[in-house]
């Protein structure tokens, strides 16, 4: 391993870069110690000694007290505004055909400022009038339709009456058919009974025929026997004649019985024909009854249909009346539309809403204008202000609000008008204190004689207070202003500090006015230092009253 020998030449070693840096560093360190660090070390030592003194003993402070000052004339800054100011817009679309005013023109209420031609509105107004005439004609047509429908209802009611009469007539015919059916059935029953009767009579005649035939046969046999016996002489001629006579009588009786049977058979046949004829009549009567019942049903159906037709006709009348109401409503709607377009046509002339001066003009002749509102000030044609009376709004401090009442006389001073004082009065106030500024918004009004003042000017408003208002004033050297705001250090009865935030009013140089935060009987630390702490115990050296 190679060992480096020391340089035998010290001059060469002093000129080496490392040695040069060491010398320069030593010189810089000395300069830093003398010029920067040493004073700071001394200050730190002094601060530590002061802190030790504070921590070891009670801090001594000087205090002063606020004092109440009777308020003199109150003068507040403000801006002058017009009593009334407004933007004037077109109320209809069209082209600006005439313009009669420009900026600075003084106008009266109702004076025509410009005229707008709106052909679209004119056409719409014509259409609205035509629609109104059409709606009126529709009303007449609807009323005539109602009358026609009412006549139809009357006709349908007559048909209902006729249908009701048809029902009664059909029922009467049905009753007659039923009566005739009963009669024919009775006749049929009588014919049937007569058939039975004639048949019974026929049977009796047949039985009688058999009896007479038997008697004839007996008489014939007897007559033959008597003839034989007469020839033999066993009987008398008279007996034989009697037997012959009996034979003849019985033979006649047989013929008579046979004739009676023929008559009885004829009676039976006649009775049977009557029965058949009665059945035909009954069938006809039953057919008549069925037909009459069908007629009754048809009449009832016709009546029901007629009643339904009446209800439908009445419903049509109601619908027609509703159409009349709708048509009348349409007439009113069209009339309102016509009036609206008439009003829009009246908007072709732009007039001044009050007496004043034109402060802005945004349109020239030939410009297309449209209706505007306050949300788009670029559409305003003119701006005007009433400047015969001006209004000024100021914030009156809480200390003076009881002295500044409506009617209080004020003096307005304008820097650009030296030597001129304008007399005005308080018109009204807000009736409440703004908690952010501790002031009450108050409006002053002043007559602008000669139009010397114009809206927008800066002015000072001087109030003549009544001398009863008192304001709290404190020396300016008691204030502490830091990031937390403005405060004073108050020494309490227990000789401990209390940081109290306050709000300031006017600045009088060596004194300032306090509008809130103090009652007026506190002890304030004079020339407070940054090392004082809230709640720290102090000792009062002296008490000085603010002058």
PyMOL commands that set and color helices and strands:
alter all, ss='L'
color gray80, all
select helices_A, chain A and resi 10-14+17-56+119-232+237-346+377-379+398-400+449-451+476-478
alter helices_A, ss='H'
color red, helices_A
select strands_A, chain A and resi 59-65+67-70+74-88+94-99+106-107+112-117+349-351+356-361+368-369+382-397+409-413+421-429+439-447+458-463+470-475+479-482+485-491+497-501+503-507+511-516+523-525+538-545
alter strands_A, ss='S'
color yellow, strands_A
deselect
rebuild
show_as cartoon
